[in-house]
Amino acid sequence: MPFECKHAEQIKDVTPSALGCEDCLKTGSPWVHLRLCRTCGHVGCCDDSPNRHATLHPVIEGYDPPEGWGWCYIHELFIDLGDQTTPQRGPIPRFV
């Protein structure tokens, strides 16, 4: 039987904290893709972004646009969110 992440039990419907990476918007930093914490609603940037703000949260969802997958940073496991994706809350600010 494959190992199942116990953090998946913490996934809930959340309200996104910002239209872009909350921390990068404060400092004017760019990001590559967005990730949404499915336990608290924090919007952070992905591992390919310079600051990697999403890594500070246990269970994230691909949120740029909603992608239908989740990831547990603690157990390093993929989580299929199926139809539990969070709708995008508006246009995502972009850096040119």
The first five atom37 places (N, CA, C, CB, O) and aatype in JSON, in Angstrom:
{
  "aatype": [12, 14, 13, 6, 4, 11, 8, 0, 6, 5, 9, 11, 3, 19, 16, 14, 15, 0, 10, 7, 4, 6, 3, 4, 10, 11, 16, 7, 15, 14, 17, 19, 8, 10, 1, 10, 4, 1, 16, 4, 7, 8, 19, 7, 4, 4, 3, 3, 15, 14, 2, 1, 8, 0, 16, 10, 8, 14, 19, 9, 6, 7, 18, 3, 14, 14, 6, 7, 17, 7, 17, 4, 18, 9, 8, 6, 10, 13, 9, 3, 10, 7, 3, 5, 16, 16, 14, 5, 1, 7, 14, 9, 14, 1, 13, 19],
  "atom_mask": [
    [1, 1, 1, 1, 1],
    [1, 1, 1, 1, 1],
    [1, 1, 1, 1, 1],
    [1, 1, 1, 1, 1],
    [1, 1, 1, 1, 1],
    [1, 1, 1, 1, 1],
    [1, 1, 1, 1, 1],
    [1, 1, 1, 1, 1],
    [1, 1, 1, 1, 1],
    [1, 1, 1, 1, 1],
    [1, 1, 1, 1, 1],
    [1, 1, 1, 1, 1],
    [1, 1, 1, 1, 1],
    [1, 1, 1, 1, 1],
    [1, 1, 1, 1, 1],
    [1, 1, 1, 1, 1],
    [1, 1, 1, 1, 1],
    [1, 1, 1, 1, 1],
    [1, 1, 1, 1, 1],
    [1, 1, 1, 0, 1],
    [1, 1, 1, 1, 1],
    [1, 1, 1, 1, 1],
    [1, 1, 1, 1, 1],
    [1, 1, 1, 1, 1],
    [1, 1, 1, 1, 1],
    [1, 1, 1, 1, 1],
    [1, 1, 1, 1, 1],
    [1, 1, 1, 0, 1],
    [1, 1, 1, 1, 1],
    [1, 1, 1, 1, 1],
    [1, 1, 1, 1, 1],
    [1, 1, 1, 1, 1],
    [1, 1, 1, 1, 1],
    [1, 1, 1, 1, 1],
    [1, 1, 1, 1, 1],
    [1, 1, 1, 1, 1],
    [1, 1, 1, 1, 1],
    [1, 1, 1, 1, 1],
    [1, 1, 1, 1, 1],
    [1, 1, 1, 1, 1],
    [1, 1, 1, 0, 1],
    [1, 1, 1, 1, 1],
    [1, 1, 1, 1, 1],
    [1, 1, 1, 0, 1],
    [1, 1, 1, 1, 1],
    [1, 1, 1, 1, 1],
    [1, 1, 1, 1, 1],
    [1, 1, 1, 1, 1],
    [1, 1, 1, 1, 1],
    [1, 1, 1, 1, 1],
    [1, 1, 1, 1, 1],
    [1, 1, 1, 1, 1],
    [1, 1, 1, 1, 1],
    [1, 1, 1, 1, 1],
    [1, 1, 1, 1, 1],
    [1, 1, 1, 1, 1],
    [1, 1, 1, 1, 1],
    [1, 1, 1, 1, 1],
    [1, 1, 1, 1, 1],
    [1, 1, 1, 1, 1],
    [1, 1, 1, 1, 1],
    [1, 1, 1, 0, 1],
    [1, 1, 1, 1, 1],
    [1, 1, 1, 1, 1],
    [1, 1, 1, 1, 1],
    [1, 1, 1, 1, 1],
    [1, 1, 1, 1, 1],
    [1, 1, 1, 0, 1],
    [1, 1, 1, 1, 1],
    [1, 1, 1, 0, 1],
    [1, 1, 1, 1, 1],
    [1, 1, 1, 1, 1],
    [1, 1, 1, 1, 1],
    [1, 1, 1, 1, 1],
    [1, 1, 1, 1, 1],
    [1, 1, 1, 1, 1],
    [1, 1, 1, 1, 1],
    [1, 1, 1, 1, 1],
    [1, 1, 1, 1, 1],
    [1, 1, 1, 1, 1],
    [1, 1, 1, 1, 1],
    [1, 1, 1, 0, 1],
    [1, 1, 1, 1, 1],
    [1, 1, 1, 1, 1],
    [1, 1, 1, 1, 1],
    [1, 1, 1, 1, 1],
    [1, 1, 1, 1, 1],
    [1, 1, 1, 1, 1],
    [1, 1, 1, 1, 1],
    [1, 1, 1, 0, 1],
    [1, 1, 1, 1, 1],
    [1, 1, 1, 1, 1],
    [1, 1, 1, 1, 1],
    [1, 1, 1, 1, 1],
    [1, 1, 1, 1, 1],
    [1, 1, 1, 1, 1]
  ],
  "atom_positions": [
    [[0.84, -1.18, 0.0], [0.0, 0.0, 0.0], [0.89, 1.24, 0.0], [-0.96, 0.0, 1.22], [1.78, 1.35, 0.84]],
    [[0.66, 2.2, -0.93], [1.49, 3.4, -0.98], [1.25, 4.28, 0.24], [1.22, 4.19, -2.26], [0.16, 4.28, 0.83]],
    [[2.28, 5.04, 0.62], [2.17, 5.96, 1.74], [1.24, 7.1, 1.36], [3.57, 6.5, 2.16], [1.39, 7.69, 0.29]],
    [[0.3, 7.42, 2.22], [-0.61, 8.53, 1.98], [-0.26, 9.68, 2.92], [-2.09, 8.1, 2.16], [0.01, 9.46, 4.1]],
    [[-0.28, 10.87, 2.41], [0.07, 12.05, 3.19], [-1.06, 12.41, 4.14], [0.4, 13.23, 2.28], [-2.19, 12.62, 3.71]],
    [[-0.75, 12.48, 5.42], [-1.76, 12.85, 6.42], [-2.13, 14.33, 6.34], [-1.26, 12.51, 7.82], [-3.16, 14.74, 6.86]],
    [[-1.28, 15.13, 5.69], [-1.59, 16.55, 5.56], [-2.74, 16.79, 4.59], [-0.36, 17.3, 5.09], [-3.35, 17.86, 4.63]],
    [[-3.05, 15.82, 3.74], [-4.19, 15.96, 2.83], [-5.48, 16.14, 3.61], [-4.29, 14.74, 1.89], [-6.44, 16.73, 3.1]],
    [[-5.52, 15.65, 4.83], [-6.71, 15.82, 5.68], [-6.91, 17.28, 6.09], [-6.59, 14.95, 6.92], [-8.01, 17.67, 6.49]],
    [[-5.85, 18.09, 6.01], [-5.92, 19.5, 6.4], [-6.41, 20.39, 5.26], [-4.57, 19.97, 6.88], [-6.65, 21.58, 5.48]],
    [[-6.54, 19.85, 4.05], [-6.97, 20.64, 2.9], [-8.4, 21.13, 3.13], [-6.86, 19.83, 1.59], [-9.3, 20.36, 3.47]],
    [[-8.58, 22.43, 2.91], [-9.93, 23.0, 3.05], [-10.12, 24.08, 2.0], [-10.15, 23.58, 4.47], [-9.16, 24.51, 1.36]],
    [[-11.34, 24.51, 1.81], [-11.6, 25.64, 0.92], [-11.05, 26.89, 1.59], [-13.14, 25.79, 0.62], [-11.32, 27.15, 2.76]],
    [[-10.27, 27.65, 0.86], [-9.64, 28.85, 1.41], [-9.91, 30.04, 0.5], [-8.11, 28.63, 1.6], [-10.24, 29.89, -0.67]],
    [[-9.75, 31.22, 1.06], [-9.81, 32.46, 0.29], [-8.38, 32.9, 0.01], [-10.61, 33.58, 1.04], [-7.62, 33.11, 0.96]],
    [[-7.99, 33.04, -1.25], [-6.63, 33.47, -1.57], [-6.31, 34.82, -0.92], [-6.44, 33.57, -3.09], [-7.14, 35.72, -0.9]],
    [[-5.1, 34.94, -0.39], [-4.68, 36.14, 0.33], [-4.35, 37.32, -0.58], [-3.49, 35.82, 1.17], [-4.34, 38.46, -0.11]],
    [[-4.08, 37.08, -1.86], [-3.68, 38.14, -2.77], [-3.87, 37.68, -4.21], [-2.2, 38.56, -2.53], [-4.11, 36.5, -4.46]],
    [[-3.75, 38.61, -5.16], [-3.87, 38.27, -6.58], [-2.55, 37.76, -7.16], [-4.34, 39.48, -7.37], [-2.52, 37.21, -8.26]],
    [[-1.47, 37.95, -6.43], [-0.15, 37.46, -6.83], [0.54, 36.96, -5.59], [0.0, 0.0, 0.0], [-0.09, 36.84, -4.54]],
    [[1.84, 36.66, -5.69], [2.58, 36.22, -4.51], [2.53, 37.34, -3.47], [4.05, 35.84, -4.86], [3.05, 38.44, -3.7]],
    [[1.92, 37.05, -2.35], [1.71, 38.07, -1.31], [3.03, 38.72, -0.89], [1.03, 37.45, -0.09], [3.1, 39.94, -0.76]],
    [[4.05, 37.92, -0.69], [5.34, 38.45, -0.22], [6.08, 39.19, -1.32], [6.21, 37.32, 0.32], [6.69, 40.23, -1.05]],
    [[6.05, 38.69, -2.56], [6.72, 39.37, -3.67], [6.05, 40.7, -4.0], [6.73, 38.47, -4.91], [6.72, 41.66, -4.37]],
    [[4.72, 40.77, -3.86], [4.03, 42.03, -4.11], [4.49, 43.1, -3.13], [2.51, 41.84, -4.02], [4.59, 44.28, -3.49]],
    [[4.77, 42.72, -1.89], [5.22, 43.68, -0.87], [6.61, 44.23, -1.18], [5.24, 43.02, 0.51], [6.9, 45.39, -0.89]],
    [[7.48, 43.4, -1.78], [8.86, 43.81, -2.02], [9.14, 44.19, -3.47], [9.79, 42.71, -1.62], [10.23, 44.67, -3.78]],
    [[8.17, 43.98, -4.36], [8.37, 44.28, -5.77], [9.16, 43.21, -6.51], [0.0, 0.0, 0.0], [9.68, 43.46, -7.59]],
    [[9.27, 42.02, -5.93], [10.01, 40.93, -6.56], [9.15, 40.21, -7.61], [10.49, 39.93, -5.51], [7.93, 40.14, -7.46]],
    [[9.79, 39.7, -8.65], [9.05, 38.92, -9.65], [8.89, 37.47, -9.21], [9.77, 38.98, -11.01], [9.58, 37.01, -8.3]],
    [[7.98, 36.75, -9.84], [7.81, 35.32, -9.59], [7.55, 34.63, -10.92], [6.64, 35.05, -8.59], [7.29, 35.29, -11.93]],
    [[7.63, 33.3, -10.92], [7.41, 32.52, -12.13], [5.97, 32.0, -12.16], [8.41, 31.35, -12.21], [5.23, 32.3, -13.09]],
    [[5.57, 31.22, -11.15], [4.22, 30.69, -11.05], [3.72, 30.87, -9.62], [4.17, 29.18, -11.46], [4.51, 31.07, -8.7]],
    [[2.42, 30.79, -9.45], [1.83, 30.95, -8.12], [1.39, 29.63, -7.53], [0.66, 31.91, -8.17], [1.0, 28.71, -8.25]],
    [[1.45, 29.55, -6.21], [0.98, 28.4, -5.45], [0.11, 28.92, -4.32], [2.18, 27.55, -4.9], [0.39, 29.97, -3.74]],
    [[-0.95, 28.19, -4.01], [-1.9, 28.58, -2.98], [-1.84, 27.58, -1.84], [-3.34, 28.66, -3.55], [-1.96, 26.38, -2.07]],
    [[-1.65, 28.05, -0.62], [-1.67, 27.16, 0.54], [-3.11, 26.75, 0.8], [-1.04, 27.85, 1.8], [-3.98, 27.6, 1.0]],
    [[-3.35, 25.45, 0.79], [-4.72, 24.97, 0.99], [-5.07, 24.78, 2.46], [-4.91, 23.66, 0.26], [-6.11, 24.21, 2.77]],
    [[-4.21, 25.25, 3.36], [-4.57, 25.22, 4.78], [-4.86, 26.62, 5.3], [-3.45, 24.59, 5.59], [-5.65, 26.77, 6.24]],
    [[-4.23, 27.68, 4.7], [-4.46, 29.03, 5.21], [-4.82, 30.06, 4.14], [-3.23, 29.5, 5.92], [-5.29, 31.15, 4.49]],
    [[-4.63, 29.76, 2.85], [-4.98, 30.7, 1.79], [-3.86, 31.6, 1.32], [0.0, 0.0, 0.0], [-4.08, 32.44, 0.44]],
    [[-2.66, 31.46, 1.87], [-1.53, 32.28, 1.44], [-1.19, 31.99, -0.01], [-0.29, 32.03, 2.34], [-1.09, 30.84, -0.42]],
    [[-1.02, 33.06, -0.81], [-0.58, 32.91, -2.19], [0.92, 33.19, -2.2], [-1.37, 33.86, -3.16], [1.36, 34.28, -1.82]],
    [[1.69, 32.21, -2.65], [3.14, 32.34, -2.7], [3.66, 31.96, -4.07], [0.0, 0.0, 0.0], [2.9, 31.56, -4.95]],
    [[4.97, 32.09, -4.25], [5.58, 31.78, -5.54], [6.24, 30.4, -5.5], [6.62, 32.86, -5.92], [6.58, 29.88, -4.44]],
    [[6.41, 29.82, -6.68], [6.85, 28.43, -6.82], [8.35, 28.25, -6.62], [6.47, 27.91, -8.19], [9.09, 29.21, -6.41]],
    [[8.78, 27.0, -6.68], [10.19, 26.65, -6.51], [11.09, 27.23, -7.6], [10.35, 25.15, -6.47], [12.29, 27.4, -7.38]],
    [[10.53, 27.53, -8.78], [11.32, 28.12, -9.87], [11.43, 29.64, -9.73], [10.7, 27.78, -11.22], [12.17, 30.28, -10.48]],
    [[10.72, 30.22, -8.78], [10.77, 31.66, -8.54], [11.97, 32.0, -7.65], [9.44, 32.16, -7.88], [12.42, 31.15, -6.88]],
    [[12.49, 33.21, -7.75], [13.68, 33.57, -6.96], [13.51, 33.4, -5.45], [14.05, 34.98, -7.26], [14.46, 33.02, -4.77]],
    [[12.32, 33.68, -4.91], [12.15, 33.67, -3.46], [11.49, 32.42, -2.88], [11.35, 34.84, -3.06], [11.59, 32.19, -1.68]],
    [[10.82, 31.62, -3.7], [10.22, 30.34, -3.28], [9.35, 30.48, -2.03], [11.32, 29.33, -3.02], [9.5, 29.7, -1.09]],
    [[8.45, 31.44, -2.0], [7.63, 31.69, -0.81], [6.63, 30.57, -0.5], [6.88, 32.97, -0.98], [6.22, 30.44, 0.66]],
    [[6.24, 29.78, -1.47], [5.26, 28.7, -1.21], [5.85, 27.59, -0.34], [4.76, 28.12, -2.52], [5.1, 26.86, 0.31]],
    [[7.16, 27.45, -0.33], [7.79, 26.35, 0.42], [7.59, 26.48, 1.93], [9.27, 26.29, 0.11], [7.87, 25.54, 2.67]],
    [[7.13, 27.61, 2.39], [6.92, 27.82, 3.83], [5.57, 27.27, 4.3], [7.01, 29.29, 4.16], [5.24, 27.37, 5.49]],
    [[4.8, 26.69, 3.39], [3.46, 26.19, 3.71], [3.4, 24.7, 3.39], [2.37, 26.97, 2.91], [4.0, 24.25, 2.42]],
    [[2.67, 23.92, 4.21], [2.72, 22.46, 4.06], [2.06, 21.91, 2.8], [2.08, 21.84, 5.24], [2.67, 21.09, 2.12]],
    [[0.85, 22.33, 2.48], [0.14, 21.77, 1.33], [-0.26, 22.9, 0.39], [-1.12, 20.96, 1.79], [-1.01, 23.79, 0.76]],
    [[0.25, 22.84, -0.83], [-0.04, 23.89, -1.79], [-0.78, 23.34, -3.0], [1.26, 24.58, -2.23], [-0.79, 22.14, -3.26]],
    [[-1.41, 24.26, -3.71], [-2.11, 23.95, -4.96], [-1.49, 24.79, -6.07], [-3.65, 24.21, -4.84], [-1.17, 25.96, -5.85]],
    [[-1.32, 24.2, -7.26], [-0.92, 25.0, -8.41], [-2.02, 26.0, -8.7], [0.0, 0.0, 0.0], [-3.17, 25.6, -8.91]],
    [[-1.7, 27.31, -8.71], [-2.74, 28.34, -8.73], [-2.55, 29.36, -9.85], [-2.78, 29.05, -7.41], [-3.03, 30.49, -9.72]],
    [[-1.89, 29.02, -10.92], [-1.54, 30.03, -11.92], [-1.74, 29.54, -13.34], [-0.12, 30.48, -11.73], [-0.72, 29.34, -14.01]],
    [[-2.92, 29.32, -13.86], [-4.24, 29.29, -13.23], [-4.42, 28.02, -12.41], [-5.35, 29.4, -14.28], [-3.51, 27.19, -12.38]],
    [[-5.56, 27.84, -11.75], [-5.76, 26.61, -10.97], [-5.48, 25.38, -11.84], [-7.2, 26.54, -10.41], [-6.01, 25.25, -12.94]],
    [[-4.62, 24.49, -11.33], [-4.11, 23.4, -12.14], [-4.6, 22.02, -11.72], [-2.63, 23.41, -12.09], [-4.34, 21.04, -12.43]],
    [[-5.31, 21.9, -10.6], [-5.89, 20.61, -10.21], [-4.97, 19.67, -9.47], [0.0, 0.0, 0.0], [-5.32, 18.51, -9.26]],
    [[-3.78, 20.14, -9.07], [-2.86, 19.28, -8.33], [-2.42, 19.99, -7.06], [-1.64, 18.9, -9.19], [-2.46, 21.21, -6.96]],
    [[-1.99, 19.19, -6.1], [-1.45, 19.71, -4.86], [-0.13, 19.04, -4.56], [0.0, 0.0, 0.0], [0.24, 18.05, -5.18]],
    [[0.59, 19.6, -3.6], [1.9, 19.07, -3.23], [2.08, 19.26, -1.73], [3.04, 19.75, -4.02], [1.83, 20.34, -1.21]],
    [[2.52, 18.21, -1.06], [2.88, 18.32, 0.35], [4.38, 18.5, 0.45], [2.41, 17.06, 1.15], [5.14, 17.6, 0.1]],
    [[4.82, 19.67, 0.92], [6.25, 19.94, 1.05], [6.88, 19.11, 2.18], [6.49, 21.42, 1.31], [8.07, 18.82, 2.13]],
    [[6.1, 18.73, 3.17], [6.65, 17.97, 4.3], [7.01, 16.55, 3.88], [5.65, 17.94, 5.46], [8.1, 16.08, 4.17]],
    [[6.08, 15.87, 3.2], [6.32, 14.48, 2.78], [6.77, 14.37, 1.33], [5.08, 13.66, 2.98], [7.07, 13.27, 0.86]],
    [[6.83, 15.51, 0.62], [7.21, 15.55, -0.79], [6.37, 14.58, -1.6], [8.69, 15.22, -0.95], [6.89, 13.71, -2.31]],
    [[5.05, 14.75, -1.49], [4.09, 13.9, -2.18], [3.11, 14.72, -3.0], [3.35, 13.03, -1.19], [2.66, 15.78, -2.57]],
    [[2.78, 14.21, -4.18], [1.76, 14.78, -5.04], [0.39, 14.46, -4.45], [1.88, 14.23, -6.48], [0.18, 13.37, -3.93]],
    [[-0.54, 15.4, -4.53], [-1.92, 15.21, -4.07], [-2.85, 15.59, -5.22], [-2.23, 16.05, -2.77], [-2.81, 16.73, -5.69]],
    [[-3.68, 14.66, -5.67], [-4.63, 14.94, -6.73], [-5.84, 15.64, -6.11], [-5.06, 13.63, -7.48], [-6.55, 15.05, -5.3]],
    [[-6.07, 16.9, -6.48], [-7.19, 17.67, -5.92], [-8.49, 17.43, -6.67], [-6.85, 19.14, -5.94], [-9.55, 17.87, -6.22]],
    [[-8.43, 16.75, -7.8], [-9.64, 16.45, -8.55], [-10.44, 17.71, -8.83], [0.0, 0.0, 0.0], [-9.94, 18.65, -9.45]],
    [[-11.69, 17.72, -8.39], [-12.55, 18.89, -8.63], [-12.54, 19.86, -7.45], [-13.97, 18.43, -8.9], [-13.43, 20.71, -7.35]],
    [[-11.56, 19.76, -6.58], [-11.46, 20.64, -5.41], [-10.55, 21.84, -5.66], [-10.96, 19.86, -4.21], [-10.02, 22.41, -4.7]],
    [[-10.35, 22.25, -6.9], [-9.46, 23.37, -7.17], [-10.09, 24.68, -6.74], [-9.1, 23.42, -8.66], [-11.32, 24.82, -6.71]],
    [[-9.26, 25.63, -6.41], [-9.7, 26.96, -6.0], [-9.81, 27.85, -7.23], [-8.73, 27.57, -4.94], [-8.83, 27.96, -7.97]],
    [[-10.94, 28.49, -7.47], [-11.07, 29.36, -8.64], [-10.14, 30.58, -8.53], [-12.52, 29.83, -8.81], [-9.95, 31.12, -7.44]],
    [[-9.57, 30.99, -9.66], [-8.73, 32.18, -9.69], [-9.59, 33.38, -9.37], [-8.04, 32.35, -11.09], [-10.72, 33.49, -9.85]],
    [[-9.06, 34.3, -8.54], [-9.83, 35.43, -8.02], [-9.68, 36.7, -8.83], [-9.42, 35.7, -6.63], [-10.05, 37.77, -8.33]],
    [[-9.18, 36.66, -10.0], [-9.02, 37.88, -10.78], [-7.74, 37.82, -11.57], [0.0, 0.0, 0.0], [-7.02, 36.82, -11.52]],
    [[-7.43, 38.88, -12.32], [-6.23, 38.86, -13.14], [-4.97, 38.81, -12.28], [-6.19, 40.09, -14.06], [-4.88, 39.48, -11.25]],
    [[-4.0, 38.03, -12.71], [-2.75, 37.91, -11.98], [-1.8, 39.0, -12.48], [-2.12, 36.48, -12.17], [-1.56, 39.1, -13.69]],
    [[-1.25, 39.82, -11.57], [-0.28, 40.84, -12.01], [0.92, 40.18, -12.66], [0.18, 41.72, -10.81], [1.38, 39.14, -12.2]],
    [[1.43, 40.76, -13.71], [2.58, 40.19, -14.42], [3.71, 41.22, -14.48], [2.19, 39.74, -15.85], [3.47, 42.42, -14.58]],
    [[4.93, 40.71, -14.41], [6.11, 41.55, -14.56], [6.59, 41.42, -15.99], [7.23, 41.17, -13.55], [6.67, 40.31, -16.52]],
    [[6.91, 42.53, -16.62], [7.37, 42.51, -18.02], [8.85, 42.74, -18.07], [6.65, 43.56, -18.86], [9.44, 42.76, -19.15]]
  ]
}
